[in-house]
Amino acid sequence: MSVIKRAAVVGLGGQAHKDHLPGLADSPLAELVAVCDVDTGRAAAGAEAWQVPGYTDLTALLNEVRPDFVIAAVPHHVGREVIKACAGARVHVMKEKPFATDPHEAAELAALCDKTGIELMVTVQRRFHPLYAVALQLLEQIGTPYLVEGRYTFHCPDPSTGWRGRAKLAGGGCLADMGYHLIDLLIWYLGLPDRILADTSAAAAPGADYDAEDTALVHLAYDSGLYGSLLISRSAGPKSERLAVTGSYGSVVIERGVVRRLDSSGQAVESLVREPAWPGNAAAARIDHFCRVLDGTLPNPSGPAEHLPHAAFLAAAYSSRASARPADPKEFLA
Ligand SMILES: NC(=O)c1ccc[n+]([C@@H]2O[C@H](COP(=O)([O-])OP(=O)(O)OC[C@H]3O[C@@H](n4cnc5c(N)ncnc54)[C@H](O)[C@@H]3O)[C@@H](O)[C@H]2O)c1
């Protein structure tokens, strides 16, 4: 029988309220013991709402509360300092994506986790969703993949708001933020591409002051002959999410809550549906998974080493955009 793990949530914004705080409340394996936000009002409101101590300083929280792990849901540029503080205190981390903002930071943090022996799991939730694991099995039935098409869009009314509007703070724009999920699937299913040609724009809201791209189009190619593209936009509605991989015998198409295998003419051969697409306890299930990683009873599917290619993919995409030439992501594996 495992002991209940004591968890603190750092960064009390949208994602903490949507997923992590309710997830901890539902988790049989973990309990919330403290919250932290640099915003005094948010720290106080979180402490009041969840009846736990609230902090504005993570180091004080780590010293006084000594949690088993921290869930970090902070702006991207703050991730590094949070992981460093936790590693210094030998406290494990469940880190909201992305793992890091560039390949150097990714390599530095991976080495730090290694050296201090802390476990870090990046919360890319599709890795914990059964349909995405099923898609991996279905891919074995379509022959050699030669085409991949990904699309992930939604409409955010003001792309200039907060840290997400600044490329320096967010480590990029929609590609580094929501695009991280599609990049994760691409790398999981097909590996790191050999060439990436990317272009982006921050022109959806004329007059608004932001430099983090609202839309990105990424062409990718593998030496095997497989090629395709990803379109990511946080300005172009409607909300859509789709990844299709086509091979010599057919396709696998995964959309929100459904995965289908098609024959070469596009006729459906089989499909699997998950209803609801994201059940209410999905966040708790991810937290429980991490508790089992800490107990040593489950492997960590999303540790630092698994995320070095993601940072390399993003660096190659942004380098390609700057040079208007294809870039090889492997050259960015630090
Ligand atoms: N997995 C997903 O689907 C998903 C969805 C949304 C957001 N996210 C991720 O979650 C993270 C947070 O995003 P969000 O939308 O909640 O952002 P947000 O801006 O709503 O919240 C971030 C919070 O962090 C706080 N903060 C800033 N610096 C801090 C520091 N040094 N110490 C403690 N708190 C600090 C801010 O005051 C704010 O309350 C990001 O990494 C984002 O990519 C993931």
The ligand as a Tripos MOL2 file, in Angstrom:
@<TRIPOS>MOLECULE
LIG
   44    48     1     0     0
SMALL
NO_CHARGES

@<TRIPOS>ATOM
      1 N1         -1.5130   20.8110  -21.2090 N.am      1 LIG1
      2 C1         -2.3610   21.7280  -21.6470 C.2       1 LIG1
      3 O1         -3.2760   21.4540  -22.4140 O.2       1 LIG1
      4 C2         -2.1710   23.1470  -21.2110 C.ar      1 LIG1
      5 C3         -3.2140   24.0780  -21.3430 C.ar      1 LIG1
      6 C4         -2.9960   25.3890  -20.8830 C.ar      1 LIG1
      7 C5         -1.7650   25.7280  -20.3300 C.ar      1 LIG1
      8 N2         -0.7920   24.7800  -20.2430 N.ar      1 LIG1
      9 C6          0.5410   25.1160  -19.6860 C.3       1 LIG1
     10 O2          0.4060   25.4560  -18.3220 O.3       1 LIG1
     11 C7          1.3570   26.4570  -17.9760 C.3       1 LIG1
     12 C8          0.6370   27.6510  -17.3940 C.3       1 LIG1
     13 O3         -0.2750   28.1540  -18.3520 O.3       1 LIG1
     14 P1         -1.5500   28.9850  -17.8820 P.3       1 LIG1
     15 O4         -2.4240   29.1030  -19.0700 O.co2     1 LIG1
     16 O5         -2.1260   28.4250  -16.6360 O.co2     1 LIG1
     17 O6         -0.8710   30.4130  -17.5730 O.3       1 LIG1
     18 P2         -1.4670   31.5930  -16.6720 P.3       1 LIG1
     19 O7         -0.8000   32.8240  -17.1240 O.co2     1 LIG1
     20 O8         -2.9420   31.5150  -16.6510 O.co2     1 LIG1
     21 O9         -0.9640   31.2160  -15.1930 O.3       1 LIG1
     22 C9          0.3890   31.2440  -14.8220 C.3       1 LIG1
     23 C10         0.4690   31.6010  -13.3360 C.3       1 LIG1
     24 O10         1.8430   31.4930  -12.9220 O.3       1 LIG1
     25 C11         2.0880   32.5610  -12.0230 C.3       1 LIG1
     26 N3          3.5270   32.7960  -11.9210 N.ar      1 LIG1
     27 C12         4.3310   33.5320  -12.7360 C.ar      1 LIG1
     28 N4          5.6020   33.4760  -12.2940 N.ar      1 LIG1
     29 C13         5.6030   32.6910  -11.1910 C.ar      1 LIG1
     30 C14         6.6260   32.2730  -10.2870 C.ar      1 LIG1
     31 N5          7.9080   32.6350  -10.4320 N.pl3     1 LIG1
     32 N6          6.2660   31.4840   -9.2410 N.ar      1 LIG1
     33 C15         4.9780   31.1160   -9.0660 C.ar      1 LIG1
     34 N7          3.9680   31.4950   -9.8890 N.ar      1 LIG1
     35 C16         4.2890   32.2630  -10.9460 C.ar      1 LIG1
     36 C17         1.3030   33.7270  -12.5920 C.3       1 LIG1
     37 O11         1.0930   34.7590  -11.6480 O.3       1 LIG1
     38 C18         0.0080   33.0300  -13.0130 C.3       1 LIG1
     39 O12        -0.9350   33.0000  -11.9710 O.3       1 LIG1
     40 C19         2.1420   26.7390  -19.2650 C.3       1 LIG1
     41 O13         3.2820   25.9450  -19.2700 O.3       1 LIG1
     42 C20         1.1930   26.3080  -20.3530 C.3       1 LIG1
     43 O14         1.8320   25.9130  -21.5520 O.3       1 LIG1
     44 C21        -0.9710   23.5080  -20.6570 C.ar      1 LIG1
@<TRIPOS>BOND
     1     1     2 1
     2     2     3 2
     3     2     4 1
     4     4     5 ar
     5     4    44 ar
     6     5     6 ar
     7     6     7 ar
     8     7     8 ar
     9     8     9 1
    10     8    44 ar
    11     9    10 1
    12     9    42 1
    13    10    11 1
    14    11    12 1
    15    11    40 1
    16    12    13 1
    17    13    14 1
    18    14    15 2
    19    14    16 1
    20    14    17 1
    21    17    18 1
    22    18    19 2
    23    18    20 1
    24    18    21 1
    25    21    22 1
    26    22    23 1
    27    23    24 1
    28    23    38 1
    29    24    25 1
    30    25    26 1
    31    25    36 1
    32    26    27 ar
    33    26    35 ar
    34    27    28 ar
    35    28    29 ar
    36    29    30 ar
    37    29    35 ar
    38    30    31 1
    39    30    32 ar
    40    32    33 ar
    41    33    34 ar
    42    34    35 ar
    43    36    37 1
    44    36    38 1
    45    38    39 1
    46    40    41 1
    47    40    42 1
    48    42    43 1
@<TRIPOS>SUBSTRUCTURE
     1 LIG1         1 GROUP 0 **** ****
